[in-house]
Amino acid sequence: MGLIRLRVRELAEEKGWTLKEASERSGIPYSTVRSYAHSPKLATVDYTALNKLARAFDIAIEDLVEILEE
């Protein structure tokens, strides 16, 4: 199983948003957004949440995900 990292913190900073604002704009609970932003490595992630975050940031899902290990 591969590992990924979500670029939530960097993308929020680029937009001038707090993680709370990213949560509100994406409709994803703050605790989930915070968890994604602070986790250096994830093995699983909710695809629906990825889709919502990507739409909120106006980017492709591929631009949200950094592959650490395949």
PELIN-V233858 format. One record per residue. N is the residue number from 1. PSI is psi in whole degrees, 0 to 359 (NA if undefined). OMEGA is omega in whole degrees, 0 to 359 (999 if undefined). NEAR is the number of other ideal C-beta (glycine too) atoms within 12 Angstrom. Layout:
N:PSI:OMEGA:NEAR
N:PSI:OMEGA:NEAR
//
This chain:
1:136:180:11
2:169:178:15
3:142:178:18
4:166:172:26
5:137:178:23
6:135:184:41
7:37:185:31
8:312:183:44
9:312:182:26
10:317:181:20
11:322:177:30
12:316:179:30
13:320:178:16
14:325:180:15
15:350:184:21
16:24:182:10
17:153:167:23
18:169:176:18
19:327:177:30
20:317:178:18
21:320:177:20
22:320:178:37
23:311:182:26
24:319:182:17
25:330:182:25
26:340:183:34
27:15:179:17
28:138:180:32
29:141:181:19
30:320:181:22
31:325:179:14
32:314:179:26
33:316:179:36
34:317:179:20
35:315:179:22
36:320:182:37
37:329:185:29
38:359:181:17
39:117:180:22
40:337:181:17
41:132:177:18
42:140:176:28
43:328:179:13
44:153:179:16
45:151:180:30
46:117:182:18
47:323:178:14
48:319:178:15
49:318:177:29
50:315:180:30
51:316:180:21
52:317:179:26
53:315:180:39
54:317:178:27
55:318:180:20
56:320:179:27
57:353:181:31
58:48:179:15
59:169:174:23
60:152:178:15
61:322:180:23
62:331:179:14
63:347:179:19
64:332:187:35
65:133:172:27
66:121:179:24
67:122:180:15
68:319:179:17
69:141:176:13
70:NA:999:7
//
